[in-house]
Amino acid sequence: MAFILSIDTSINTASVSIAIDGIVLAKEINTDTRSHGAFIQNAISKLFLDSKKNLNELDAIAVVNGPGSYTGLRVGLATAKGLCFSLNKPLILLNTLEILAQTVINNLKSVVDKKELDDYLFCPMIDARRMEVFTAIYDSEMKVIESPNAKVLNAQSFDFLLDKHKIFFTGNGHQKLKEILINSNAFFIDTLDIIPTISFMAEKFICENKVSDLAYCEPFYLKDVYFAEKSKL
């Protein structure tokens, strides 16, 4: 059983949360993308003050490491690494696309049987400006069907899979596709609460000893052009 602090500043809504054994105990949320940097330290302090927990009690620190916002990823990872160095705790890196897909899968498990679930594919999308998204495709067991990539969307972007599969699209970039795609096998789901999934995955990673090297880890930007563009803002 692990006590883990999780940090997510990768997309529009930022969060910090604490969980034991993968179950969320408390969380703080920020919806102002421009203030993620100011939010994160105060939110962590509030979490531990309100819960009467101590940072030294942590077993690990997890951070959602991308793809996502260039500035957000830098803020999140820098905060997580700083805490890990000062507290001598292991660092867990989580993938934004995997979290989004797993969240949809977890929610569907309560309403469809396994056989039906196995017929679906899951495509998370993160807004990368204009008609571009960061995306990937997974099956119901989180096997990678299409590796994370930057894709410029058009109405035919997923024809090769939609001919044979039902696909659930989610994430803050899925609306772009929804506006141009008409296909009975395409389903669009607004982004769900991903905090329970973050805690679930962080617990799984620490149990499997999937921790990262503090000296060498860096944000998973996915596309150099994207973060160069962002840095000018």
BELRA-V401691 format. One record per pair of residues at least 4 apart in sequence whose ideal C-beta (glycine too) atoms are under 6 Angstrom apart, sorted by the first residue. I is the first residue (numbers start at 1). J is the second residue. D is the distance in Angstrom with one decimal. If there is no record, write none. Layout:
i=I j=J d=D
i=I j=J d=D
This chain:
i=1 j=21 d=4.5
i=2 j=59 d=4.2
i=2 j=203 d=5.9
i=2 j=206 d=4.8
i=3 j=20 d=5.2
i=3 j=57 d=5.7
i=3 j=58 d=5.5
i=3 j=59 d=5.1
i=4 j=19 d=5.5
i=4 j=60 d=5.1
i=4 j=62 d=5.6
i=4 j=202 d=4.9
i=5 j=18 d=5.4
i=5 j=58 d=5.6
i=5 j=61 d=5.0
i=6 j=17 d=5.0
i=6 j=62 d=4.4
i=6 j=198 d=4.8
i=6 j=199 d=5.9
i=6 j=202 d=5.4
i=7 j=16 d=5.4
i=7 j=63 d=4.6
i=7 j=76 d=5.1
i=7 j=80 d=5.3
i=8 j=15 d=4.9
i=8 j=64 d=4.0
i=9 j=14 d=4.4
i=9 j=36 d=4.4
i=9 j=72 d=4.1
i=9 j=75 d=5.1
i=9 j=76 d=3.9
i=10 j=64 d=4.5
i=10 j=66 d=5.9
i=10 j=68 d=3.2
i=10 j=72 d=5.4
i=10 j=73 d=5.9
i=10 j=96 d=4.7
i=11 j=68 d=5.1
i=11 j=172 d=5.6
i=12 j=33 d=5.4
i=12 j=172 d=5.6
i=13 j=31 d=5.3
i=14 j=30 d=4.4
i=14 j=36 d=4.4
i=14 j=39 d=5.9
i=15 j=27 d=5.8
i=15 j=29 d=5.0
i=15 j=195 d=5.5
i=16 j=28 d=5.2
i=16 j=43 d=4.6
i=16 j=44 d=5.3
i=17 j=24 d=5.4
i=17 j=27 d=3.9
i=17 j=195 d=5.2
i=18 j=25 d=5.1
i=18 j=26 d=5.6
i=18 j=47 d=5.6
i=19 j=23 d=5.7
i=19 j=24 d=4.8
i=19 j=25 d=6.0
i=19 j=199 d=3.7
i=22 j=199 d=5.3
i=22 j=200 d=4.7
i=22 j=203 d=3.5
i=24 j=195 d=5.9
i=24 j=196 d=5.8
i=24 j=199 d=5.1
i=26 j=47 d=5.4
i=26 j=51 d=5.2
i=27 j=195 d=5.5
i=28 j=43 d=3.7
i=28 j=46 d=6.0
i=28 j=47 d=5.9
i=30 j=39 d=4.0
i=35 j=39 d=5.4
i=36 j=72 d=5.4
i=36 j=75 d=5.7
i=37 j=75 d=4.7
i=39 j=43 d=5.5
i=40 j=79 d=5.4
i=46 j=50 d=5.9
i=48 j=53 d=5.1
i=53 j=57 d=5.7
i=55 j=87 d=5.9
i=58 j=89 d=5.5
i=60 j=89 d=5.7
i=60 j=90 d=4.7
i=60 j=92 d=5.6
i=60 j=206 d=5.0
i=61 j=80 d=5.1
i=61 j=83 d=5.3
i=61 j=84 d=5.4
i=61 j=89 d=5.5
i=61 j=91 d=5.9
i=62 j=92 d=3.9
i=62 j=94 d=5.8
i=62 j=202 d=3.7
i=63 j=76 d=4.9
i=63 j=77 d=5.6
i=63 j=80 d=3.8
i=64 j=94 d=5.0
i=64 j=96 d=5.5
i=65 j=93 d=4.2
i=65 j=219 d=5.8
i=65 j=220 d=5.2
i=66 j=73 d=4.8
i=66 j=96 d=5.9
i=66 j=219 d=5.1
i=66 j=220 d=3.5
i=66 j=221 d=6.0
i=67 j=96 d=5.8
i=67 j=126 d=5.7
i=67 j=134 d=4.1
i=67 j=220 d=5.8
i=67 j=222 d=4.0
i=68 j=72 d=5.7
i=68 j=73 d=5.5
i=68 j=96 d=5.1
i=68 j=126 d=5.8
i=70 j=227 d=3.8
i=70 j=230 d=3.7
i=73 j=219 d=3.8
i=74 j=78 d=6.0
i=77 j=81 d=6.0
i=77 j=219 d=5.3
i=80 j=91 d=6.0
i=81 j=214 d=5.8
i=83 j=87 d=5.7
i=84 j=89 d=5.0
i=84 j=91 d=4.7
i=84 j=214 d=5.6
i=90 j=211 d=4.0
i=91 j=212 d=4.9
i=91 j=214 d=5.7
i=92 j=202 d=5.3
i=92 j=205 d=4.7
i=92 j=211 d=6.0
i=93 j=212 d=4.8
i=94 j=201 d=5.6
i=97 j=124 d=4.6
i=97 j=136 d=4.6
i=97 j=148 d=5.6
i=98 j=102 d=6.0
i=99 j=194 d=5.3
i=99 j=197 d=5.2
i=99 j=198 d=5.9
i=100 j=124 d=3.4
i=100 j=170 d=5.5
i=100 j=171 d=4.8
i=101 j=122 d=4.2
i=101 j=124 d=4.9
i=101 j=138 d=4.7
i=102 j=197 d=5.1
i=103 j=192 d=5.0
i=103 j=194 d=5.0
i=103 j=197 d=4.4
i=104 j=122 d=5.5
i=104 j=168 d=5.4
i=104 j=170 d=5.3
i=104 j=189 d=5.8
i=105 j=140 d=5.8
i=107 j=192 d=5.9
i=108 j=112 d=5.4
i=108 j=117 d=5.9
i=112 j=116 d=4.4
i=112 j=117 d=5.3
i=117 j=140 d=4.7
i=118 j=140 d=5.2
i=120 j=140 d=6.0
i=120 j=166 d=5.2
i=121 j=137 d=5.6
i=121 j=139 d=5.9
i=121 j=165 d=4.8
i=121 j=167 d=4.7
i=122 j=138 d=4.9
i=122 j=168 d=5.2
i=123 j=137 d=4.9
i=123 j=167 d=5.3
i=123 j=169 d=4.9
i=124 j=170 d=5.5
i=124 j=171 d=4.3
i=125 j=133 d=4.3
i=125 j=135 d=4.8
i=125 j=171 d=4.2
i=125 j=173 d=3.5
i=125 j=174 d=4.7
i=126 j=134 d=4.2
i=126 j=171 d=5.5
i=126 j=173 d=5.2
i=127 j=172 d=5.0
i=127 j=173 d=4.1
i=128 j=132 d=4.3
i=128 j=133 d=5.4
i=128 j=134 d=5.3
i=128 j=150 d=6.0
i=128 j=226 d=5.5
i=131 j=152 d=5.5
i=131 j=153 d=5.0
i=131 j=176 d=5.9
i=132 j=150 d=6.0
i=132 j=152 d=5.0
i=133 j=151 d=5.8
i=133 j=173 d=3.8
i=134 j=150 d=5.7
i=134 j=222 d=5.4
i=135 j=151 d=5.3
i=136 j=146 d=5.7
i=136 j=148 d=4.4
i=137 j=145 d=4.2
i=137 j=146 d=3.9
i=138 j=142 d=5.1
i=139 j=143 d=4.8
i=139 j=145 d=5.9
i=148 j=222 d=6.0
i=150 j=223 d=4.4
i=153 j=157 d=5.2
i=153 j=176 d=5.5
i=153 j=177 d=5.3
i=155 j=180 d=4.9
i=155 j=181 d=5.6
i=158 j=162 d=5.1
i=161 j=165 d=5.2
i=162 j=183 d=5.0
i=162 j=185 d=4.7
i=166 j=185 d=4.7
i=167 j=186 d=5.9
i=168 j=187 d=4.9
i=168 j=189 d=5.7
i=169 j=174 d=4.3
i=169 j=177 d=5.9
i=169 j=188 d=5.1
i=170 j=174 d=5.6
i=170 j=189 d=4.5
i=171 j=191 d=6.0
i=174 j=188 d=5.6
i=177 j=181 d=5.1
i=178 j=188 d=4.7
i=181 j=186 d=5.6
i=194 j=198 d=5.9
i=205 j=210 d=4.1
i=212 j=217 d=4.5
i=213 j=217 d=6.0
i=221 j=227 d=4.7
